[in-house]
Amino acid sequence: MRIVYKETGRGSIVLEVYGETHTVLNLLTSYLNTKLVEGYSAYRVEHPLKQEATLYINAGGGDAKKLLLETVRVLIKDLELLREKLDKAVEDLA
């Protein structure tokens, strides 16, 4: 995955994401939108056969970069917890 920082405004950022489409971006925007009160996050995939997308984050006047980094940290922790629970469930089946 490659990420290109495209533009920034007051409390917003736009990132181009290469090598990824809906899998990570849908999860990320869902997490971001639960944290945003006034802003929004969304992504756009221009063509279904290309693994290129644009991620938009508007923090509603807040720090969009800080929000993105905090959200990624929370997402990683939640995915690690999910992995632990799945590992335990598989062990319990054996």
Steps between C-alpha positions, in 0.01 A plus 500: 500500500628843407347824630547841341412812697309717252371807675412650828263766612386628832422179688495278192728277296479309173706185446541290188527132590654253256483123537179503702131558441198421716650253748706736714338830402146396591616389844710814548224742399254318724732545799570862408133586465423364848757744643392803296231725639501784249716369215493196276719246329438326171687328224455470127612225265516638146498166318423152635789336315764739634625477854500874547283706731477847648440544873340822621508603866339818632544534874251784534766752598704252703835345412429247224851351504490439875151349470617266223801380698297443818235312304759275336645418844154407634426295189826307535424424868149381412633276222762353734226427755291336227797285398552387861132407533504311171817314598338400829181388324701285260695349789175420682375311192807276491 
